[in-house]
Amino acid sequence: MRLRLLPLLLATALSGAVNVLAAQEPVTPPILDSISVLGNARLSRSQIIGTAGLAAGQVVGFRDVQRALASLFRTGQFDDVRADYQTPEGKFVLVLTVKERPLVRKVIVRSGQEMGDLDLAGLNASNTSRSSGRTALSIGGAVDKIKAMIGRPIDRAGLAKAVGSIDSLYSSSGYSSVDVKAREVPMPDGSVQLIVEISEGNRVAVSQIVIEGNTRFSDKDLVSHMATRPEGFWWWQKGRYEDSRLDGDVRERLPNFYGQRGYIDFQVRSDTLQVDSATGKAVLQVNVEEGKPYFVGTFEINGNRYFSRDELLLLYPFGLPRAPGETRDTTLREAPFNRIEWDAALAKVETLYHNNGYIYVSVTPTETRRLGPDGQPRIDLTWEIHEGSVATINKVNIVGNDVTHERVIREAIVLLPGDVFSQDRLIRSYQNIANLGFFQQPMPFPDIDPTTNGVDVDVTFRVEERRTGNFNFGASLGQGTGVGGFFGIEEPNLFGRGKRIRFQWQFGR
């Protein structure tokens, strides 16, 4: 039978490695007489054909072959899969040629001297007191991904990603010239051994920190409030660089330093690390914009009913406030705005309400910036308070005490059903239970669940028993036939009733 053939090109971009030979398809899709598989060693012919989803006697078009190749590639078992066909004696035979990925039999990670060899069973750094101990623990996730390949076909894309992660983690810890390579070593059975080699190179040492744009405070003042420090004369002043430290400096420490002094518009515009690759020495340049200092203007409190204005003013951090619309001279009472103190005062107001049952209170601080008559920036402050309803304790539940009697735990709780909720007493109860010493630490913080009325609450303390008490004994043999020793038992939670017993028996002759 003569067949008219049309050109057909099957998909060539699956995982970047699908190589399909040019194929031709009849105008009418042919009936598949048989399937031939070439190149397989680990996987059987039936496994490959079953995964491909094709069968003899089936009408097969080029889209069917595309789906078959995609299914085979999704297994991760193959580096290459090709589809071709043969027509011996007018029969249509599909030929699948595969190149199997080798199995990973072993993974070895070799690192530099400072970190030592890494144990894949637990990624155990031999000396966690070393500066790179945290780096060793950080790369554990990346190494675990490589370790997970053991016994499976090699995933080169995943391997490259894990190697890149290790490189990035070292770089962020100050190893700017780190070199991480992964090698495949063939083994006699056709599998491979993966060797990941980490060459740390010189660790970056910050020799100098230059602050640009600062006019109010000196470089020395600013550097003294940073975690990143330049190397110094003493051996502990190594000037080690870490991305996480610098990130904390530019996002928290420097803004907090300026914010405590009224410079609430302060920002770090850029930071640049210039490294000498030969010596590992670096100069850190930090460009800042200070802005102008703000002084506290007016202050008002809105929405308070339970506490008076005078009671809440005791928590106001900037002295005697000036009321809105006050026109008399108050220059002597003006204070620089302090972001840290302002946030702390807000937390104190919320705690004050929580200790008096107002657990649903909402205190919203507002800050209005303006220029004073003298051209000096001012910031007017407000506490907008929505008190909500008072919550009382409906139930106090205890969960997880399998040995310790509930009475022992309840005696440590200073909250009772019917009491007005108090955050301080809740924390004190939590600490009292933890101090009993009968439960695993740290304990989870108590759950606070609203009841059906949406106001009152149920408080649940969750505990997990731990093993208590100890047993000890000893014996000694003297000259001749003299024998001595002791036998002791100590239990601080006898029969779960919180009673302590201590017994010791000494004997000798």
C-alpha positions in Angstrom: 0.0 0.0 0.0 1.4 3.4 -1.0 1.1 6.1 1.6 1.1 9.9 0.9 3.4 11.4 3.6 3.3 14.9 5.0 6.2 16.6 6.8 5.9 16.5 10.6 8.2 17.9 13.3 7.5 16.7 16.8 8.0 18.9 19.9 11.6 19.8 20.6 11.5 21.9 23.8 10.5 19.6 26.6 13.0 20.2 29.4 15.3 21.6 26.8 16.3 18.2 25.7 13.7 16.5 23.5 15.3 15.6 20.3 12.7 14.2 17.9 13.7 13.1 14.5 11.8 14.5 11.5 8.8 12.3 11.0 6.0 12.0 8.5 2.4 11.2 9.0 -0.2 10.0 6.5 -3.1 12.1 5.6 -5.2 9.5 7.6 -3.5 8.6 10.9 -2.1 5.1 10.7 -2.9 2.1 12.9 0.0 1.2 15.1 1.2 -2.3 14.5 3.9 -2.5 17.1 6.2 -0.4 19.3 10.0 -0.8 19.5 12.1 0.5 22.4 15.8 1.1 22.0 18.5 2.3 24.5 16.8 1.2 27.7 18.8 -0.6 30.4 17.2 0.1 33.9 13.6 0.3 32.7 11.8 -2.5 31.0 10.1 -2.1 27.6 6.7 -2.6 29.2 7.3 0.2 31.7 8.3 2.7 29.0 5.4 1.8 26.7 3.0 1.9 29.7 4.2 5.4 30.6 4.0 6.5 27.0 0.3 5.5 27.0 0.5 3.9 23.5 -0.6 0.5 22.4 -0.6 -1.7 19.3 -3.8 -1.5 17.3 -4.3 2.1 18.2 -4.7 4.9 15.7 -1.8 7.2 16.3 -1.4 10.8 15.2 1.5 13.2 15.8 -0.3 14.7 18.9 -0.5 11.3 20.4 3.3 10.9 20.0 3.8 14.4 21.5 1.8 13.4 24.6 3.7 10.2 24.9 7.1 12.0 24.8 5.9 14.5 27.4 4.7 11.7 29.7 8.1 10.0 29.4 10.0 13.3 30.2 7.8 14.1 33.2 9.1 10.9 34.9 12.5 12.4 35.2 14.0 9.1 34.1 15.4 10.2 30.8 18.0 12.7 29.4 16.7 12.2 25.8 13.7 10.6 24.1 13.3 10.4 20.3 10.4 9.1 18.2 10.8 7.6 14.8 8.9 5.1 12.7 9.5 2.3 10.3 7.3 0.7 7.7 8.5 -2.8 7.1 6.3 -4.7 4.6 3.7 -1.9 4.9 3.4 -2.1 8.7 3.6 1.0 10.9 6.2 0.5 13.7 6.9 3.3 16.2 10.5 3.4 17.5 11.1 5.0 20.8 14.9 5.7 21.4 15.6 6.7 25.0 18.7 7.8 26.9 18.2 7.0 30.6 19.5 9.2 33.4 22.0 7.5 35.7 21.0 6.8 39.3 22.8 8.7 42.1 24.5 6.1 44.4 26.4 8.5 46.7 26.8 12.1 47.5 30.0 13.7 49.0 30.2 17.3 50.0 33.7 18.7 50.5 34.2 22.1 52.0 37.0 24.5 53.0 39.2 24.2 56.1 37.2 26.6 58.2 34.0 24.6 58.0 35.3 21.1 57.8 33.7 18.2 56.0 29.9 18.1 56.0 28.1 15.1 57.3 25.1 14.4 55.0 23.3 12.4 57.7 22.8 15.6 59.8 25.0 18.3 58.2 27.0 18.5 61.4 29.6 21.2 61.6 32.4 19.9 63.9 32.7 23.2 65.7 29.6 25.4 65.8 31.5 28.1 67.7 33.4 28.9 64.5 32.2 31.9 62.6 31.0 29.8 59.7 29.0 27.4 61.9 25.8 29.3 61.0 26.6 29.1 57.4 27.0 25.3 57.7 23.6 25.1 59.2 22.1 27.4 56.6 23.3 25.4 53.6 21.6 22.3 55.1 18.5 22.8 53.1 20.4 23.0 49.8 22.5 19.9 50.7 19.4 18.0 51.8 18.0 18.5 48.2 21.1 17.0 46.8 21.0 14.2 49.3 17.4 13.4 48.3 18.7 12.4 44.8 20.4 9.3 46.3 18.8 6.3 44.8 17.0 8.3 42.1 17.8 9.5 38.6 20.0 12.5 38.7 18.2 15.8 38.4 20.7 18.1 36.8 18.5 21.2 36.9 17.8 20.6 40.6 21.5 20.0 41.2 22.4 23.3 39.5 19.8 25.2 41.6 21.1 23.6 44.9 24.7 24.5 43.9 23.6 28.1 43.2 21.9 28.3 46.6 25.0 27.1 48.4 27.0 29.7 46.5 24.6 32.5 47.4 24.6 31.5 51.1 28.4 31.6 51.3 28.4 34.9 49.4 25.9 36.4 51.8 28.1 35.3 54.7 31.1 37.3 53.4 32.8 34.7 51.1 32.9 36.8 48.0 35.3 34.5 46.1 33.5 31.2 46.9 33.5 28.6 44.2 31.0 25.7 44.3 31.2 22.9 41.7 29.4 19.6 41.3 31.0 16.7 39.5 29.5 13.4 38.3 31.8 10.4 38.8 30.6 7.3 36.8 30.5 4.0 38.7 30.9 0.5 37.3 27.2 -0.3 37.5 26.3 2.7 35.4 25.2 4.9 38.3 27.1 8.1 39.3 28.6 9.5 42.5 28.0 13.2 43.0 30.9 15.2 44.5 30.1 18.8 45.5 33.3 20.8 46.2 33.1 24.1 48.0 36.2 26.4 47.8 35.5 29.2 50.2 38.4 31.5 49.3 39.1 34.5 51.4 36.3 35.8 53.6 35.6 39.5 53.2 36.9 41.6 56.0 35.5 45.2 56.2 38.6 47.4 56.7 36.7 50.7 56.6 33.1 52.0 56.7 32.5 55.3 55.0 29.2 57.2 55.6 28.2 59.7 53.0 25.4 62.3 53.4 25.5 62.6 57.2 25.9 66.1 58.6 24.4 65.8 62.1 26.2 62.8 63.4 29.8 61.6 62.7 30.8 58.4 61.0 32.0 57.1 64.3 28.7 57.7 66.0 26.8 55.9 63.3 29.2 52.9 63.0 29.0 52.4 66.8 25.3 51.7 66.4 25.8 49.2 63.5 26.3 45.4 63.8 28.7 45.6 60.8 32.0 46.9 62.2 35.4 47.5 60.6 38.4 45.3 61.6 40.5 46.7 64.5 43.6 46.2 66.5 42.2 43.5 68.8 41.9 39.9 67.6 38.1 39.9 68.1 37.7 42.9 65.8 37.8 40.9 62.6 35.5 43.1 60.5 33.6 40.1 59.2 30.9 40.9 56.7 27.4 39.3 56.4 24.5 40.4 54.3 22.1 39.8 57.1 24.0 42.1 59.4 24.2 44.9 56.9 20.5 44.4 56.1 19.6 44.9 59.7 21.8 48.0 59.9 20.2 49.7 56.9 16.6 48.6 57.8 16.5 48.8 61.6 19.6 50.0 63.5 20.4 53.2 61.6 16.7 54.3 61.2 16.1 53.6 64.9 19.1 55.6 65.9 17.9 58.6 63.9 14.2 58.0 64.8 15.1 58.3 68.5 16.4 61.8 67.8 13.5 63.1 65.7 14.9 62.3 62.2 11.9 60.3 61.1 12.5 61.0 57.4 15.9 59.4 57.5 16.6 56.8 54.9 19.6 54.8 53.6 19.8 55.6 49.9 22.4 53.0 49.0 25.2 50.7 50.3 28.2 49.6 48.3 30.8 47.0 49.2 34.1 47.4 47.3 36.2 44.2 47.7 39.8 43.6 46.8 39.6 40.0 45.6 43.3 39.5 46.2 43.3 40.4 49.9 39.6 40.0 50.9 39.6 43.5 52.3 36.6 45.7 51.6 35.4 49.2 52.0 31.7 49.6 52.8 30.1 52.9 51.6 26.7 53.8 53.0 24.9 56.8 51.5 22.2 58.3 53.8 19.7 61.1 53.7 19.1 62.5 57.2 16.2 64.9 56.7 15.3 67.4 59.3 14.5 66.7 63.0 10.9 66.8 64.0 9.7 68.3 67.3 6.5 67.2 69.1 3.6 69.6 68.5 0.1 69.0 69.8 -1.3 65.9 71.3 -4.9 64.8 71.8 -6.8 61.6 72.8 -10.1 60.7 71.3 -12.6 57.9 72.2 -11.5 57.1 75.7 -14.3 56.5 78.2 -13.0 54.0 80.8 -9.7 55.8 81.5 -9.6 59.6 81.9 -7.3 61.8 79.8 -5.1 62.4 82.9 -4.7 58.7 83.5 -3.6 58.1 79.9 -1.3 61.1 79.9 0.8 59.3 82.5 1.9 57.0 79.6 2.6 59.9 77.2 6.4 59.9 76.6 7.0 63.5 75.8 6.2 65.4 78.9 3.4 67.9 79.3 1.6 68.0 75.9 0.2 71.1 74.2 -3.4 71.0 73.3 -4.6 71.7 69.8 -5.2 75.5 69.3 -3.0 76.5 72.2 -1.2 79.7 71.1 0.9 80.7 74.1 4.6 80.2 73.9 5.5 76.5 74.6 9.0 76.5 73.2 10.4 75.2 76.5 8.1 72.2 76.5 8.9 71.1 73.0 10.8 67.8 72.7 12.4 65.9 69.8 10.1 63.2 68.5 11.3 59.7 69.5 9.9 56.9 67.4 10.9 54.2 69.8 9.3 55.9 72.8 6.2 56.7 70.8 5.7 53.0 69.8 6.5 51.8 73.4 3.8 54.2 74.8 1.3 52.8 72.4 2.0 49.3 73.6 1.6 50.4 77.2 -1.8 51.9 76.5 -3.0 48.7 74.9 -1.6 46.6 77.8 -3.4 48.9 80.3 -6.7 48.2 78.6 -6.0 44.5 78.2 -5.3 44.2 82.0 -8.8 45.7 82.6 -10.7 43.4 80.3 -10.7 45.4 77.1 -9.1 42.8 75.0 -10.8 44.1 71.8 -9.5 47.6 72.2 -8.0 49.4 69.2 -5.6 52.2 69.7 -4.7 53.9 66.4 -1.8 56.4 66.5 -2.0 59.3 64.0 0.9 61.6 63.1 0.4 64.8 61.3 3.5 66.6 60.0 3.6 70.4 59.5 6.0 73.3 59.6 5.9 75.6 62.7 6.0 79.4 62.6 9.8 79.2 62.9 10.1 76.9 59.9 11.0 73.9 62.2 9.1 70.7 61.3 6.5 69.7 63.9 4.5 66.5 64.3 1.1 66.5 65.9 0.1 63.3 67.6 -3.2 61.6 68.4 -4.4 58.4 70.0 -7.7 57.3 68.4 -9.2 54.8 70.9 -12.0 52.4 70.3 -12.5 50.5 73.6 -15.0 47.9 72.6 -16.6 45.7 75.3 -15.2 44.3 78.5 -14.4 40.5 78.3 -14.8 38.2 81.3 -13.4 34.7 81.7 -16.1 32.0 80.8 -14.0 28.8 81.2 -10.4 27.9 82.0 -9.4 24.7 80.2 -6.4 22.5 80.7 -5.4 20.1 77.9 -2.6 17.5 77.7 -2.0 16.6 81.4 -1.9 12.8 81.3 0.0 12.4 84.6 -0.3 15.6 86.6 -3.6 16.1 88.4 -5.6 19.0 87.1 -5.8 20.4 90.7 -2.0 20.9 90.7 -2.2 23.0 87.6 -5.2 25.0 88.6 -3.5 26.0 91.9 -0.9 27.7 89.7 -3.5 29.7 87.7 -4.5 33.1 88.9 -7.4 33.5 86.5 -10.9 32.3 87.5 -14.1 31.9 85.6 -16.1 35.1 86.1 -13.0 37.3 86.4 -12.5 40.3 84.1 -9.8 39.3 81.7 -6.3 40.5 82.6 -3.3 40.1 80.3 -0.8 40.3 83.3 -2.6 37.6 85.2 -2.7 35.4 82.1 1.0 35.8 81.6 1.6 35.1 85.4 -0.5 32.0 85.2 1.4 30.8 82.1 4.8 31.4 83.9 3.5 29.6 87.1 2.6 26.5 85.2 5.9 26.5 83.4 7.8 26.9 86.7 6.2 23.7 88.0 8.9 21.9 86.0 6.5 19.1 85.1 6.0 20.0 81.4 8.0 20.3 78.2 9.4 23.7 77.5 8.7 26.1 76.0 5.0 25.7 76.5 2.6 27.0 73.8 1.0 30.3 74.8 -2.6 29.9 76.1 -5.4 30.0 73.5 -8.0 32.8 73.9 -11.2 31.9 72.2 -14.4 34.1 72.1 -17.5 32.4 73.3 -20.8 32.4 71.4 -21.7 35.9 72.7 -18.6 37.3 71.0 -17.4 39.1 74.1 -16.5 36.7 76.8 -13.6 34.3 76.3 -12.4 30.8 77.1 -8.8 30.4 78.0 -7.0 27.1 77.3 -3.6 26.1 78.7 -1.9 23.3 76.7 0.8 21.2 78.3 2.9 18.2 77.4 4.1 16.0 80.2 7.8 15.4 80.5 9.8 12.8 82.4 10.5 13.8 86.0 12.5 12.3 88.8 15.7 10.4 88.8 17.2 7.3 90.2 20.9 7.0 91.2 23.1 4.4 92.9 26.7 3.6 93.4 28.9 1.1 95.0 32.6 0.7 96.1 34.7 -2.2 97.1 37.3 -1.6 99.8 40.3 -3.7 101.0 39.4 -7.2 102.1 35.7 -7.8 101.9 34.5 -4.2 102.7 31.6 -3.2 100.4 29.8 0.2 100.5 27.4 2.2 98.4 24.2 4.1 98.2 20.8 4.0 96.5 18.6 7.1 95.9 15.3 8.1 94.4 14.0 11.6 93.9 10.6 12.4 92.4 9.2 16.0 92.3 5.7 15.0 91.0 4.8 11.9 93.0 1.8 10.2 91.4 1.1 13.4 89.5 0.0 15.2 92.7 2.9 17.7 92.7 4.4 16.2 95.9 8.2 15.8 96.2 9.8 12.7 97.6 13.5 12.1 98.2 14.9 8.8 99.5 18.5 7.7 99.9 19.9 4.6 101.5 23.5 4.2 102.3 25.2 1.0 103.2 28.6 -0.2 104.0 30.7 -2.7 106.0 
